[in-house]
């Protein structure tokens, strides 16, 4: 008897068995990879995603509260380790991806802080001009 896709029960069982076998092979390959979950090459960048997530959460933070030294360190760490993650053996794409995002979030936070500082300087200059003109 055929179902809506034109498959028999035997065909469906064969399809499920093939998908299951392919999934198990992929899981085994991932588990035994030189940068897989049995190594520090997997866990270090995986935990580093927590720092990146916290930096993303700080997008909602007012820019005047952002630390320039902290965000500089986040951005530079990301940039430096992006290159290093491709130089080490085994190549660690998890490490590279977390550092690309880390560098991007750090640079964005620095951009936010510089825009805030520039706007404050412009406001301060305008206030001084207004005060000096009102005294004339």
Secondary structure, 3 states (H helix, E strand, C coil): CCCCCCCCHHHHHHHHHHHHHHHHHHHHHHHCCCCCCCCHHHHHHHHHHHHHHHHHHHHHCCHHHCCHHHHHHHHHHHHHHHHHHHHCCCCCHHHHHHHHHHHHHHHHHHHHHHHHHHHHHHHHHHHHHHHHHHCC
